[in-house]
Amino acid sequence: MCKKFYIKLTVIIFLASLFGACTKIIYNVPVYEFPPDWEIVSRRDSTIQYYSQFLKGRRIFIDPGHGGEDRNGKSRDGKIVEADVNLRVALYLKQYLIQAGVIVTMSRETDETVDLAYRSVLANNSGADIFISIHHNAPGKNEDNWTNYTSTYYHATENDYEYEPCNHDIAKYIERDLSYVMRNASGLGSFDGTYSDYMIYPGAGFSVLRKTKIPAVLVECSFFTSRFENLRLNDEVFNRIQAWGIFRGIGKYFRAGIPQIESSVNDSVIVNPGTELSFLLTDKSGIDPKSIQVQLDNREIPFDFDEESGGLTISISNLRKGEHILKIICANKNGNHSFPFHKKIVIDENASLKAE
């Protein structure tokens, strides 16, 4: 038995010497691998430079979860503090994004208390394109030390008016690359590791996703309660790899393009009943006509779309006096959806039509 163990240990040490440049070994257990495009600094810089063509000038808001007075999330031995891990991953992500030309804003950059609702206020006032909240998970009341997977959340479900498919798009891209570099499964509750926040809080979701008006996702990188994660979450090299997965997901998301919706009715007044409103839907890869949705006050209304020109026409008629909300969604041929597009239409006392 001792001889077999010695032979096995010798093989492990030999393999570690061969692959030590790309695999981290702790207690003779491979805990994580170095992504090929991250391991060598020159390749890492080259990858960042590649994605910079899609990211340069973008604005991204990063929210490291918890911190300050909120430091309750800890591993059983108390060595892993979720708030600290969240912050380290967020700061490394910030570095990658800045190197790619992104303008980054954060809800916190130190171990400080930031009110949950105020995080959304900061994000909404930041002018950022997207919001990413970074967390690590725990199993809940029936805590165990073996549950571990990566998950990314978006707000609401497809049947809810509050649902914006662009949030789901961002979640898919981040989840895929984060799960890949961490070598973590995506859990059994979802086909691709993305989840509606209504699964946690039915009908309400997470505060930071519900109250943030720009496209937003919340990432649960892994479970800090897992005995496997205990071996690596306090390793700053691994935290850099986690951030790398999120960065790559963001880069690939913007590479796929975001359809633009342009309106011709800003600050105009339309007085004739049955007036037609015109919009222009554009994207380098083209607009998928089947993806277009037009809603007025949470109900589908008909429209005309010219695929060649990208022109979208909507006839507005028989509206009661007061405010109405027009919502338009479309996707490009890469599957990415437009950012939230809501327009307030007001029928005034003189029955004139205004668009704001």
C-alpha positions as CSV (number, residue, x, y, z in Angstrom):
1,M,0.0,0.0,0.0
2,C,2.9,2.3,0.9
3,K,4.6,1.5,-2.3
4,K,1.5,2.3,-4.4
5,F,1.1,5.6,-2.5
6,Y,4.7,6.5,-3.2
7,I,4.4,5.7,-6.9
8,K,1.2,7.8,-7.1
9,L,2.8,10.7,-5.3
10,T,5.9,10.5,-7.5
11,V,3.6,10.6,-10.6
12,I,1.8,13.7,-9.2
13,I,5.1,15.5,-8.5
14,F,6.4,14.5,-12.0
15,L,3.3,15.8,-13.7
16,A,3.4,19.0,-11.6
17,S,6.9,19.6,-12.8
18,L,5.8,19.2,-16.4
19,F,2.7,21.3,-16.2
20,G,3.5,23.6,-13.3
21,A,3.6,26.5,-15.7
22,C,-0.1,26.2,-16.5
23,T,-1.6,24.5,-13.4
24,K,-1.6,25.6,-9.8
25,I,-1.0,22.7,-7.3
26,I,-2.0,22.9,-3.7
27,Y,-1.5,19.8,-1.4
28,N,-0.9,17.8,-4.6
29,V,-4.4,18.7,-5.9
30,P,-4.9,20.7,-9.1
31,V,-6.9,23.6,-7.8
32,Y,-7.1,25.7,-11.0
33,E,-5.6,26.1,-14.4
34,F,-4.1,29.2,-16.1
35,P,-6.2,30.1,-19.1
36,P,-3.9,29.9,-22.2
37,D,-4.7,33.5,-23.2
38,W,-3.9,34.8,-19.7
39,E,-0.9,32.7,-18.6
40,I,1.7,34.5,-20.6
41,V,1.7,38.3,-20.1
42,S,2.2,39.0,-23.8
43,R,-0.8,36.9,-24.8
44,R,-2.8,38.5,-22.0
45,D,-2.0,42.0,-23.3
46,S,-2.7,40.8,-26.9
47,T,-6.1,39.5,-25.9
48,I,-7.0,42.8,-24.1
49,Q,-5.8,44.7,-27.1
50,Y,-8.1,42.6,-29.3
51,Y,-11.2,43.3,-27.2
52,S,-10.3,47.0,-26.9
53,Q,-11.7,47.5,-30.4
54,F,-15.1,46.7,-29.1
55,L,-14.7,48.1,-25.6
56,K,-12.8,51.4,-26.0
57,G,-14.9,54.3,-24.8
58,R,-17.5,52.1,-23.2
59,R,-18.6,52.9,-19.6
60,I,-19.0,50.0,-17.1
61,F,-20.2,50.2,-13.5
62,I,-18.8,47.5,-11.2
63,D,-20.4,46.7,-7.9
64,P,-18.4,44.6,-5.4
65,G,-21.1,43.1,-3.2
66,H,-21.3,43.7,0.6
67,G,-18.3,45.3,2.5
68,G,-17.9,47.6,5.5
69,E,-20.5,46.7,8.1
70,D,-21.7,43.9,5.9
71,R,-19.1,41.2,6.3
72,N,-21.3,38.3,7.5
73,G,-20.6,36.0,4.5
74,K,-17.8,33.8,5.7
75,S,-16.5,30.2,5.3
76,R,-16.9,27.9,8.2
77,D,-13.4,28.5,9.4
78,G,-13.8,32.2,8.9
79,K,-10.8,32.5,6.5
80,I,-12.8,33.3,3.4
81,V,-14.8,36.6,3.7
82,E,-17.1,37.1,0.7
83,A,-16.9,40.9,0.8
84,D,-13.1,40.8,0.5
85,V,-13.1,38.3,-2.4
86,N,-15.8,40.3,-4.2
87,L,-13.6,43.4,-4.0
88,R,-10.4,41.7,-5.1
89,V,-12.1,40.2,-8.2
90,A,-13.8,43.6,-9.0
91,L,-10.5,45.5,-8.7
92,Y,-8.7,43.1,-11.0
93,L,-11.6,43.3,-13.5
94,K,-11.3,47.1,-13.3
95,Q,-7.6,46.8,-14.3
96,Y,-8.4,44.7,-17.4
97,L,-11.2,46.9,-18.5
98,I,-9.2,50.1,-18.1
99,Q,-6.4,48.6,-20.1
100,A,-8.9,47.9,-22.8
101,G,-10.0,51.6,-22.9
102,V,-13.1,51.3,-20.7
103,I,-14.3,54.0,-18.4
104,V,-14.9,52.2,-15.1
105,T,-17.0,53.4,-12.1
106,M,-17.3,51.3,-8.9
107,S,-19.7,51.4,-6.0
108,R,-16.7,50.9,-3.6
109,E,-13.0,50.4,-4.0
110,T,-12.2,49.7,-0.3
111,D,-13.8,47.8,2.5
112,E,-16.6,50.3,3.2
113,T,-20.3,50.3,3.8
114,V,-22.4,51.2,0.7
115,D,-26.2,51.1,1.2
116,L,-27.9,48.6,-1.1
117,A,-30.3,51.0,-2.6
118,Y,-27.6,53.6,-3.0
119,R,-25.6,51.3,-5.3
120,S,-28.4,51.6,-7.9
121,V,-28.5,55.3,-7.5
122,L,-24.8,55.5,-8.2
123,A,-25.1,53.3,-11.2
124,N,-28.1,55.2,-12.6
125,N,-26.2,58.5,-12.3
126,S,-22.9,57.1,-13.7
127,G,-23.7,57.2,-17.4
128,A,-22.5,53.7,-17.6
129,D,-23.6,51.3,-20.4
130,I,-23.9,48.2,-18.1
131,F,-23.8,47.3,-14.4
132,I,-22.1,44.2,-13.0
133,S,-22.5,43.2,-9.4
134,I,-19.9,40.7,-8.2
135,H,-20.7,38.2,-5.4
136,H,-19.9,34.7,-4.1
137,N,-22.6,32.4,-3.0
138,A,-23.7,30.2,0.0
139,P,-26.3,27.4,0.1
140,G,-28.7,29.1,2.5
141,K,-30.3,27.6,5.6
142,N,-29.3,24.0,4.9
143,E,-25.6,24.9,4.6
144,D,-23.2,22.3,3.3
145,N,-19.6,22.3,2.3
146,W,-19.8,20.7,-1.1
147,T,-22.3,22.7,-3.1
148,N,-20.4,24.8,-5.7
149,Y,-21.2,26.2,-9.1
150,T,-21.1,29.5,-11.0
151,S,-24.3,31.4,-11.8
152,T,-25.2,34.8,-13.3
153,Y,-28.6,36.5,-12.7
154,Y,-30.7,38.8,-14.7
155,H,-33.9,40.6,-13.6
156,A,-37.4,39.2,-14.0
157,T,-38.6,36.4,-16.4
158,E,-39.5,36.4,-20.0
159,N,-43.3,36.6,-19.2
160,D,-42.9,39.8,-17.2
161,Y,-43.1,43.3,-18.5
162,E,-40.0,44.3,-16.5
163,Y,-37.9,41.7,-18.4
164,E,-35.3,43.1,-20.7
165,P,-33.6,40.5,-22.9
166,C,-30.4,42.5,-23.1
167,N,-29.8,41.6,-19.4
168,H,-30.1,38.0,-20.2
169,D,-27.7,38.4,-23.1
170,I,-25.0,39.9,-20.9
171,A,-25.5,37.2,-18.3
172,K,-25.0,34.4,-20.9
173,Y,-21.7,35.8,-22.1
174,I,-20.3,36.4,-18.7
175,E,-21.5,33.1,-17.3
176,R,-20.0,31.1,-20.1
177,D,-16.5,32.5,-19.9
178,L,-16.4,32.8,-16.1
179,S,-17.5,29.2,-15.7
180,Y,-14.9,28.1,-18.2
181,V,-11.9,29.7,-16.7
182,M,-12.9,28.6,-13.1
183,R,-13.6,25.1,-14.4
184,N,-16.9,25.3,-12.5
185,A,-20.2,23.8,-13.5
186,S,-23.2,26.1,-13.9
187,G,-25.5,24.2,-11.6
188,L,-28.6,22.0,-12.2
189,G,-31.2,24.7,-12.0
190,S,-30.4,26.2,-15.4
191,F,-29.4,25.0,-18.8
192,D,-26.7,27.5,-19.3
193,G,-26.0,28.8,-15.8
194,T,-28.1,32.0,-16.1
195,Y,-31.0,32.5,-13.7
196,S,-33.8,35.0,-13.2
197,D,-33.6,36.7,-9.9
198,Y,-37.2,35.8,-9.4
199,M,-36.0,32.3,-8.5
200,I,-34.6,33.8,-5.3
201,Y,-37.2,36.5,-4.6
202,P,-40.4,35.7,-6.6
203,G,-42.0,38.8,-8.2
204,A,-39.3,41.1,-6.8
205,G,-35.8,39.9,-7.6
206,F,-32.6,41.4,-6.3
207,S,-32.7,45.1,-5.3
208,V,-29.6,46.1,-7.3
209,L,-31.1,44.6,-10.5
210,R,-34.7,45.8,-9.9
211,K,-33.6,49.4,-9.1
212,T,-30.8,49.8,-11.6
213,K,-32.2,51.2,-14.8
214,I,-29.2,50.5,-17.1
215,P,-28.6,46.9,-18.3
216,A,-27.5,44.9,-15.2
217,V,-26.5,41.5,-14.1
218,L,-25.4,39.9,-10.8
219,V,-22.6,37.3,-10.8
220,E,-22.3,34.6,-8.2
221,C,-18.8,33.4,-9.0
222,S,-18.9,30.3,-6.8
223,F,-19.7,29.2,-3.2
224,F,-17.4,30.5,-0.5
225,T,-18.8,27.7,1.7
226,S,-17.4,25.0,-0.5
227,R,-14.3,23.2,0.9
228,F,-13.0,23.1,-2.7
229,E,-13.3,26.9,-3.0
230,N,-11.6,27.3,0.4
231,L,-8.4,26.2,-1.3
232,R,-8.4,29.0,-3.9
233,L,-10.7,32.1,-3.1
234,N,-8.0,33.7,-1.0
235,D,-5.4,33.2,-3.7
236,E,-5.0,36.5,-5.6
237,V,-3.8,34.7,-8.7
238,F,-7.0,32.8,-8.9
239,N,-9.0,36.0,-8.2
240,R,-7.3,37.5,-11.3
241,I,-8.4,34.5,-13.3
242,Q,-12.0,35.0,-12.1
243,A,-11.8,38.6,-13.2
244,W,-10.4,37.4,-16.5
245,G,-13.4,35.2,-17.2
246,I,-15.8,38.1,-16.6
247,F,-13.6,40.4,-18.7
248,R,-13.7,38.0,-21.7
249,G,-17.4,37.6,-21.4
250,I,-17.9,41.4,-21.5
251,G,-15.6,41.6,-24.5
252,K,-17.4,38.9,-26.4
253,Y,-20.8,40.5,-25.6
254,F,-19.8,43.9,-27.0
255,R,-18.1,42.2,-30.0
256,A,-21.5,40.7,-30.9
257,G,-22.9,44.2,-31.2
258,I,-25.8,46.0,-29.7
259,P,-28.7,47.1,-32.0
260,Q,-29.5,50.8,-31.9
261,I,-33.0,52.3,-31.9
262,E,-33.2,55.9,-33.1
263,S,-36.4,58.0,-32.8
264,S,-37.5,60.9,-35.0
265,V,-40.1,62.2,-32.4
266,N,-37.9,63.6,-29.7
267,D,-39.2,66.9,-28.4
268,S,-41.9,67.1,-31.2
269,V,-45.6,67.6,-30.9
270,I,-47.9,65.6,-33.1
271,V,-51.5,66.8,-33.3
272,N,-53.2,64.7,-35.9
273,P,-55.2,61.6,-34.7
274,G,-53.8,58.3,-36.0
275,T,-50.3,59.8,-36.4
276,E,-47.5,57.4,-37.4
277,L,-44.3,57.4,-35.3
278,S,-41.1,56.4,-37.1
279,F,-38.0,54.7,-35.7
280,L,-34.7,53.4,-37.2
281,L,-33.3,50.1,-36.1
282,T,-29.6,49.6,-37.0
283,D,-26.8,47.1,-36.4
284,K,-23.7,46.1,-38.4
285,S,-24.8,42.4,-38.5
286,G,-28.4,43.4,-39.4
287,I,-31.7,43.3,-37.5
288,D,-33.5,40.1,-37.0
289,P,-37.1,40.9,-38.1
290,K,-38.6,38.1,-36.0
291,S,-37.1,39.6,-32.8
292,I,-39.0,42.9,-32.9
293,Q,-41.5,43.6,-30.2
294,V,-43.5,46.8,-29.8
295,Q,-45.6,47.3,-26.7
296,L,-47.8,50.2,-25.6
297,D,-48.9,50.2,-22.0
298,N,-47.8,46.5,-21.6
299,R,-49.8,45.3,-24.6
300,E,-48.5,44.2,-28.1
301,I,-49.4,46.6,-30.9
302,P,-48.9,46.2,-34.7
303,F,-46.0,47.8,-36.6
304,D,-44.4,47.8,-40.0
305,F,-40.7,47.1,-40.5
306,D,-38.7,47.6,-43.6
307,E,-35.8,45.2,-43.3
308,E,-33.8,46.9,-46.1
309,S,-33.9,50.4,-44.6
310,G,-34.4,49.4,-40.9
311,G,-37.4,51.7,-40.7
312,L,-40.0,50.8,-38.1
313,T,-43.4,52.5,-38.3
314,I,-46.1,52.5,-35.6
315,S,-49.6,54.0,-35.9
316,I,-50.8,55.6,-32.7
317,S,-54.6,56.1,-32.4
318,N,-57.5,56.0,-30.0
319,L,-55.4,56.8,-26.9
320,R,-57.0,58.2,-23.8
321,K,-55.7,61.5,-22.4
322,G,-52.7,61.1,-20.1
323,E,-49.3,59.3,-20.2
324,H,-48.5,56.1,-22.1
325,I,-45.3,54.1,-22.4
326,L,-44.0,52.8,-25.7
327,K,-41.5,49.9,-25.4
328,I,-39.5,48.6,-28.4
329,I,-37.2,45.6,-28.4
330,C,-35.1,44.1,-31.2
331,A,-32.2,41.8,-31.7
332,N,-29.4,41.7,-34.2
333,K,-28.5,38.6,-36.2
334,N,-25.9,37.7,-33.6
335,G,-28.7,37.3,-31.1
336,N,-27.9,40.4,-29.0
337,H,-30.9,42.6,-28.0
338,S,-31.2,46.3,-27.9
339,F,-30.7,48.2,-24.6
340,P,-34.0,49.2,-22.8
341,F,-36.0,51.6,-25.0
342,H,-39.0,53.2,-23.3
343,K,-40.6,56.4,-24.6
344,K,-43.3,58.4,-22.7
345,I,-46.1,59.5,-24.9
346,V,-48.5,62.2,-23.5
347,I,-52.0,63.0,-24.8
348,D,-52.6,66.5,-23.5
349,E,-55.9,68.3,-22.8
350,N,-56.1,69.4,-26.4
351,A,-55.8,65.8,-27.7
352,S,-52.4,66.6,-29.2
353,L,-49.7,63.9,-29.2
354,K,-46.3,64.6,-27.7
355,A,-43.3,62.3,-27.5
356,E,-40.6,62.9,-24.9
